[in-house]
Amino acid sequence: MERRSFIKNTALFAVAVTATGFIRFDGSRYVGDCETTTDILGPFYRPDSPVRNNLRIKGEPGTLIQLKGGVKHKDCITPCKKAVVELWHCSSKGEYDNTSKEFRYRGTTYTDEQGHYLFNTVLPVPYDVGGGIVRPAHFHMMITAEGYQSLVTQLYFSGDPHISADASSSSPQAKRRILNVQTLADGTKKVLFNVSISDKLAVEPAAIDKLTGVYLDENDKSNKTEFFKMNNALWMKNEVFGVNFEYIGNNSFRYPGVSPGMDFTLQFEIIRSGLIKLTQRSTDENGEKKVLIALKEK
């Protein structure tokens, strides 16, 4: 199906392009490409975490740390007020709270008039994800501001020996997100992370609405995949909540959390009578390619 036909039927289109990487004059001042890069959302995101910036839990072990910084608009200068900043991470034992009502080590805050945010919590630790693969210690963040797609990213810590072997943290795009940890006079730690948000290839909400729903594998109807919309982005449901996909054009979406050489993409096509066909392509670490064809359930 031609791209213009799909756009006509679903109102799916790209609305903006990021800066090229050079300092440039916009007619009134010099601006640069200061966009904060994205990273894998991870499988443990939970929505609706409590509005709080103190995530420390009395009696729980862990190194106390303060995460603070600012959020700026795409011009890299103007503070972004009232941006929603979500933080979540594992405990000092390497465990995530995926089910309890306490939302342990999860919280939401808002930037102030100067675009500043702050969290008090404990330093996460590296953990084994299976098969001898160890993820370095990291914070998960999601920043949502009016007029922008949500920025999903991860923060790492300098000196962590597991960074070089981790596909996400060793990526060149993660260089600015490997933070220096300061030790304060009282023995607690502090890290500073300033965020600049930028326009992305975006999708009209009406298009996402058409794509959401349950898709059935054409070869195995018991194999179901469910998509939903949050913050005008496409998400695929999993056992905890879901994982988000980024729009890459040509009616396609990509999961940003795969290792170099691997792939996980979704391509949608409207076929007869408005039925939507999903082609899911993936490539694993061994180079093995898989293709799944599914149709949206009526």
C-alpha positions, 0 to 999 in steps of 0.5 A: 500500500502506498504511504499516502494512502495509509496517511489518508486513512489513518492521519499518520504523519511525521511532524518535525525533525531534530536539529542536525548536530551543529550550532546554528542561528535561528534569526534571533540567537544561536541554538544547538542540538542538545537533545537528550537521547532515549534508551530502552524503557525496560519491562518494569515500567508502571504508570500512576506512581505516587506524586513524591520526590522522596523515594527513600524507605525507612529501615531499608538498606542502600546508599542515599543519593540525590538526583537533581537537574533541569528540563529545557525546551528544544531551544536548549535554553528555555526552562520547561515548567510543569513537565512530568518527571517519572523515576523508577529503579531497583532496590539495593538488592536488585529487585523491582517492585512490580506489584505492590501498592507502595510503588517502592522506588517509584515516584512522579514529580513536576518541574518548577518555574525554573524547570528544576526537578529533584528526587531523594532515593537510594543508589540502584545496583547492577543485577543479573538478567539471566544467561550471565548478562549483568545490567549496570546500575541505572535509573529509569526516567520518563519526561512528559511535557505538553507539545512533545512526545514523552522522553524515555531514557536511562541514567548510568554511573561512571566507574560501573564495570558493567557499562562496557559490556551492556548494549544500551549503556555502551552505545555512543548515544548514552555517553551524556547519560553516564553520570559522575557521582559526587560524594557529599560531606555527610557521606551521601551521594549526588548526581546531576542530570539536565534534560533537553527535550526535542521534537521527534517523528510523531504520530497523530493520536487518531492514527494510534487509536486505529492501531491499538487493539488485539492482534492474532497470529495468522498461524496460531490464533491463541498467540495474541499481541495487544497494543494500547496508547499512552502519551500519544505513543504506541505501547505493546502490553506485557506482564507488568504494563508494557513497552513503548515503540518509536515511530520511524516512518513508512508506517513502521515502529521500532522498539528502541531497547535492542542491542546493536545488530538486533532488530524489533520492528512493527509495520502496519498496513490497512488491507481489505475492508479496513482490516489492519495487518501487522508484520512483526520482524525481529532479529536475535543476537545470533542473527536469526530472523523471525517474521510474524504476521497478525491481523487486528481482532474485530 
